[in-house]
Amino acid sequence: MNVLTSLLAAGGESGEEMPSVLAVPLDEFIVGLIAFIIVFGTLAKFVLPKIKATLDERADLIEGGLARAGEAEAEAAALLDEYRAQLAGAREEASAIRTQAQADRSAIIEEARNEARSAAASVSAAAEASMSAERAQAISSLTKQVGELAITLADKIVGEALADDARVQATVNSFIADLEGQAAR
């Protein structure tokens, strides 16, 4: 502190005023002002137009990007609507196909049942006809065998051959017819 006070005291005693630290000499001020104007003019003429052009270009690019994004969004919305419409159409078509398939399935099942019924009826009719034919054949065979047995038995009882006689054959046939009539009752 002593040094500071001594300097202040020494300065005050000499009678000179100290120059202000904030005061700028006039010649330096004029040179600085001219240099500032030259630099500012150069920047304003050469650099600022390029900066402005770049900023304008970026603004156009951003606005164009926003416009393209809007167009892409509108296109995407249109595609989404189209996709949804196609999806709804496909669902309707699938539903129609399922309904048709169920109807076809029912028709095929009914047709198969009808075919099975007709096949069963034809098999039953064929079996019935076969049984009737076999029954008739068995009756005919049994009738012949019974007739032969009756003639053989009559031969043994009478002691003569009766097989050649037509009257005996008619009697045997009449006897068998009576037996069949009694069996039918």
MOWONOR-V64978 format. One record per backbone hydrogen bond with DSSP energy under -0.5 kcal/mol. NH is the residue of the N-H (numbers start at 1). CO is the residue of the C=O. E is the energy in kcal/mol with one decimal. If there is no record, write none. Layout:
# MOWONOR-V64978
nh = (NH/NH)
co = (CO/CO)
e = (E/E)
This chain:
# MOWONOR-V64978
nh = (5/6/7/8/9/10/11/12/13/14/15/29/30/31/32/33/34/35/36/37/38/39/40/41/42/43/44/45/46/47/47/48/50/51/52/53/54/55/56/57/58/59/60/61/62/63/64/65/66/67/68/69/70/71/72/73/74/75/76/77/78/79/80/81/82/83/84/85/86/87/88/89/90/91/92/93/94/95/96/97/98/99/100/101/102/103/104/105/106/107/108/109/110/111/112/113/114/115/116/117/118/119/120/121/122/123/124/125/126/127/128/129/130/131/132/133/134/135/136/137/138/139/140/141/142/143/144/145/146/147/148/149/150/151/152/153/154/155/156/157/158/159/162/165/169/170/171/172/173/174/175/176/177/178/179/180/181/182/183/184/185)
co = (1/2/3/4/5/6/7/8/9/10/11/25/26/27/28/29/30/31/32/33/34/35/36/37/38/39/40/41/42/42/43/43/46/47/48/49/50/51/52/53/54/55/56/57/58/59/60/61/62/63/64/65/66/67/68/69/70/71/72/73/74/75/76/77/78/79/80/81/82/83/84/85/86/87/88/89/90/91/92/93/94/95/96/97/98/99/100/101/102/103/104/105/106/107/108/109/110/111/112/113/114/115/116/117/118/119/120/121/122/123/124/125/126/127/128/129/130/131/132/133/134/135/136/137/138/139/140/141/142/143/144/145/146/147/148/149/150/151/152/153/154/155/160/162/165/166/167/168/169/170/171/172/173/174/175/176/177/178/179/180/181)
e = (-2.2/-2.2/-2.3/-2.2/-2.4/-2.4/-2.4/-2.0/-1.3/-1.2/-0.8/-2.0/-2.1/-1.9/-2.4/-2.4/-2.4/-2.4/-2.4/-2.4/-2.4/-2.8/-3.2/-2.6/-2.6/-2.8/-2.8/-2.5/-2.7/-0.8/-0.6/-3.3/-0.7/-2.5/-3.0/-2.8/-2.6/-2.7/-2.8/-2.8/-2.5/-2.5/-2.9/-2.6/-2.8/-2.9/-3.2/-2.7/-2.6/-2.5/-3.3/-2.7/-2.5/-2.7/-3.1/-2.5/-2.5/-2.8/-2.8/-2.5/-2.4/-2.8/-2.5/-2.4/-2.6/-3.0/-2.7/-2.4/-2.7/-2.8/-2.5/-2.5/-2.8/-2.4/-2.4/-2.6/-2.7/-2.4/-2.5/-2.6/-2.7/-2.6/-2.6/-2.9/-2.5/-2.3/-3.0/-2.7/-2.6/-2.5/-2.8/-2.7/-2.6/-2.6/-2.8/-2.5/-2.5/-2.7/-2.7/-2.8/-2.8/-2.9/-2.8/-2.7/-2.6/-2.7/-2.8/-2.8/-2.6/-2.8/-2.9/-2.9/-2.8/-2.9/-2.6/-2.7/-2.8/-2.8/-2.8/-2.5/-2.9/-3.2/-2.6/-2.8/-3.2/-3.0/-2.3/-2.5/-3.3/-2.4/-2.5/-2.7/-2.8/-2.5/-2.6/-2.8/-2.7/-2.6/-2.0/-2.4/-3.1/-2.4/-0.6/-1.0/-1.4/-1.9/-2.1/-2.3/-2.0/-2.1/-2.4/-2.3/-2.1/-2.1/-2.1/-2.4/-2.1/-2.2/-2.1/-1.8/-0.9)
